[in-house]
Amino acid sequence: MHDYIIKLGNRVLAEGAVTREEALTLTQLSGADILVLGAMAAKIREHFAGKRVDLCSIINARSGSCAEDCKFCAQSAHHRTNAPVFDLIEEDRIVERAKAMEKAGAHHFDIVTAGLGVGEDDPDFVRILRAFNRIKQETNLDLCACLGTLTPGAARKLVEVGVKRYNHNLETAESFFPQVVTSHSYAERVETVRIAKEAGMEVCCGGIIGLGETPAQRIELAFTLKELAVDAVPVNVLNPIAGTPMEGRPLLEPMEVLKTFAIFRFILPDKNIRYAGGREKVMGNLQALGLMAGINGMLVGNYLTTTGREIDEDLQMIRDLGLEA
């Protein structure tokens, strides 16, 4: 398989593409071949995206009591978890967090709220717009939003206050989505991606691996993201939360995660593929290998309902690998 990996990698480096069938073949790799795959993915990442690792931070600005039934989510009102529940936090607190994350080294700041979506006349949305406007004026951060489904009008208002990127994950492949979410459709998620793009925002759109999907369904997700021409691809690794229907799912093996990262890089050579939630729990001491297997972005600091690690540790890891932040 070594020669096969090199052949496909060289084709991508020459601005060719891998087919679904070829990507599926790569999912069968094991042992040292995964390291070869990762090395080739790192070469592709360096060629198309350079050595810079893009760092994004988030704030959980409104938490819990969500009416949606996503089986992995600690914030769903359908599940009994210990996740915090609170209404939209104060504007000053949001701005202070943004400033702290910029000082720590983040490049992007993302306001995230629980719930299906926002309307342009929603009082919370109006307050969020004010917070974004202040962050734009008081920091040099690139602004991101993750507010659920969007209307065209709400998307335009986000652009007006300086939001550059919208995050809205597909979560998984369309063929597996009904096993994970039943309270809204895959088509709704895709439509929000299109609305954000049409408004002029970049789109950060990925999913979660380890939900019970097959390797073929991970490939299906990657090709859907390619067809949608998203800009950034966060790859979460399931960290099962007690009280959710996913609480008993086994963690993915770290080498399986690395293989998935690398295959995503083969399929999406010029995209910002990002480490997201679950990396500390699942990857442990092997987190650095993700950056040697095609990843070129990271969510740093804490997540929505779980804690991350110190940003200084991530910055040191990036430096140790000869990369830049």
N, C-alpha and C positions, 0 to 999 in steps of 0.2 A: 504493500500500500504506500510505501514511502515515495516511489516514483509517481504514483497517481496523485498524491497530495501536492508534490512539487509541480506536476504538470498543470493541475487546476490553479494553483497559486500563481504560476507564471502567466497563465491566461488572464487572471484578474489584474495582475500588475500591468499587463499590456492593454488594460481597459476593456477586456472581454468580460464575460459573465458565466457563472455556473448555472446549470439547469436544476430544476427540482430533483430530478433523478440523481444527479451527481451529488447534490447536497445530502440526499437521503443515504447515499453510499457512505458519505463521511460520518454519518451518525453511528455506523457500525464499528468505527475504529476503537481500539482498546490499547492499553499498555503504553509503550514508548511512542507508538504512532500518534497518540494524542499530543505528546510533546512536540513532535514534528509539525503537526497541524497547528499548534499554538505558535510555534516559531514562524511559520509561514504567514499566519494571521497577523503577527506583530510586524512582519515585513510589509504586508499590505497596508496596515495602519500607518506605519511610518511613511510609506510612499504617498498615500492620499491625504493624511491628516497631520503629519509631522510628529513631533515629540511632546507637544503640549497636552496636558491633561486638564480638561475643563471641569471646574468645581462649582457645584450648585448646592445651595442650602435652602431649607424650607422652614415655614412656621405653620403649625397646626392652629389655624385661626378660629375655627369653629368645629367642635368635636362631638361625635356620637349622635345618637338618636336618629340615625339615617334610616329612611323608610325602605331603602333598597336591600335586597337579600343576598348580596355577594357572599359566597360561602367562606371566603378567606378573610373577610374584613372584621376587625374587632369593633368597628364603629356602627355596624348594622344593628338596628333596634330589634331585629329578629333573633339575635344571639345574646347570650348572657356572658359577658366578659367583664374584665376589670378596667376596660378602657375609660379614660376620662370623658365626661360629658359636660360641655359648656357652650354658651352662646358666643357670638362673635366677640373677640377680645378687643380691648381698647386700642384706638389708633396709635397712641403714644407707645404702647407696648410693642406693636408691630414694627414701628419705625426704629425703636431702640434695638430690637432683635436684628433688623437688617444692618444697622450700623455695626453691631457686634460681630456679625458674620463677615462683613466686609473687612473689618480689622483683622479677623482670624485668617483671612486669605481666600474667601469665597469670591467667585466671579458673578454668579447669578443669585437672585433671591426670589423665592416662590411663595406666594400666599396661597395656602390650601384650605379649603372648607369642605366639611362633610355635607352630603346631600346630593340629590340627583342633578341639580343645576341651579342657575340663577336667572332671574328676570331683570331687565334693565331698570325697572321701577322698584325693585326689592330694596328696602331700606338698608339691609346689610351690604348689598352691592354698591350702593351710593357711598357707604362708609369705606368700603374696600377701595373704591376709586380715589377717595381722598387720601387714603394711606399710600397708595401707589404714587400719587402725585407728589407727596412729601418725600418719599424715598428717592424719586427721580431728582428732586431738587437738592436733597441733602446728602446723596451718596453718588458714587460712580458705578454702582451695580447695574447689571442688565436685569430687567424685571421680567418675571415669569408669573403666570397665574395657573391655578388648578382649581377651578370652581364648578366642575361638572359640565353638564350639557349647556350649550350656548345658543342664543338667538343671534342673528346677524347684527341687530342693534346693539346688543351687549358687547359683541366682539369689537364693533367699531369704537365703542366708548373705552374699551381697554386700550386699544391702539392710541386713542387720543391722549391718554394719560401716560403713555410711554411704555406700555407692556410690549416686550419684544417677542416673547415665546409663550405658547399655551401648551400646557401638559394635559393630555387626556389619553390614558392608556386603553388599548383594546382588551387588555388582560390576558387573552389567550386566543387560540385559533377559533374561527367562526364555527367550525365543526364541533368544537368542545364547549363553546360558550354556554349552551343551555344546561350543561352539567354544573356550571358554576354560578350563573345568574339567571333568574327567571322574571325579575320585576321590570326589566327593560331589555331592549333588543340590541343585537350587534349593530344593526343598521343605524340606530340612534347614535351609537358611539362613533361610527364612521362619519355620520353627517356632521357631528361637532368638529371632527378633524377638518372636514372640508370647509366648514364655516370659518374656522380660525385661519386657514390658509387664504381663503378668499378675502378676508379682512386685512391681510398683509402681515400676519404674525407667522413666525417660525412655529413648527409643531414638534413637541417632544411627546413621542407616542411609542409605547412598548408594551410590556406585559409582565407576567409572573410565570416562572417555570417551577415545576414541582407540584402542580395542582392535581396531578394524575393523568395529564395529557401524555400522548405518545411522542416519541422523537419526531415522527412524521408531522404531528400537529404543531410542534415547535417550528418546523420548516415552513409549514403553512402560514403561521403567523409572520415569520420573517419575510416571506414573499408578499403577503398582504401589505406589510409596512413599505416594502419596495414599491409596490404598485401605487400606494398613496403618496409616495415621495416625501415622507416625513424627514425632518432635519436631525432629530436626536432620538435615540432609542434606549430608554432606561430598561434594564433587565433586572427585575426583582427575582429573588430566589425565596420560595416560600419558607417563612419562619412560622410554623403552625402555632396559632394562638388558642389558648385554652378557652373553651366556651363557644368556639366556632365549629361548624361541621368538618373543618379541615384539621382539627386539633390532633387527630390520631395519625395523620399522614407522616410517613418517614421522611427525614431530610434527604435531599439528593446528595449523592457522593460528590466531593469536590472535583474529581476528574471529569465527571459527567457535566458539571457546570462549566468547566474550562472548555470542554469540547463544544458545548453549545455557544459560548462566547465566540470561539474561533470560527465556527460555521456561520454565525451571524455576520462576522467580519467578511467572510468570503462572499456572502450574498449582498451585503451592504457596505461595500469597500470604503466609500467616502463619507459615511455618516458618523455622527458623534454617538458611539455606543457606550452606554453608561452603566457603571456599577450602581445599583440602587439598594432597596431594602433586603435584608437577610444575609448580606455578605459576611458580617461578623460571626453570625451564628453558624452558617453553613461552611464557609471557607476557612474560618479559624486562622491558623498560621500560614495558610496558603493564599491569603488575599493578594499578595504581590504578584502571584502567577497570573491573575486575571489581567493585569496590565501588561503581561508578557504574552497574552493570548488574544490581543486585538482590542481590548477596552481602551478608550481614550477620554473617558469622562467619569466623574464620581459624584454621588450625592454624599455630602459630608455633614458632620454634626448629627443631631438626633433626627429620627424619623417621625411619623405621625403619632404612633402610640408606643413605640419602642425606642430605646436609646442606642445611639451609635458610639463611636469611639472618638477620642480627642482628635481635633483637626491636625494638631502638630504631629501626631503619629502618621497620619495619611500623607502629610507634606514630606516627612522624612522618608517614608516608603517611596514616594515619587522621586525624590532626589537620589535615593540609593539605587534606583533602577536607571539612572541617567536620563530621566524624563524631566519635564518642566511644568510648573504650575503657574 
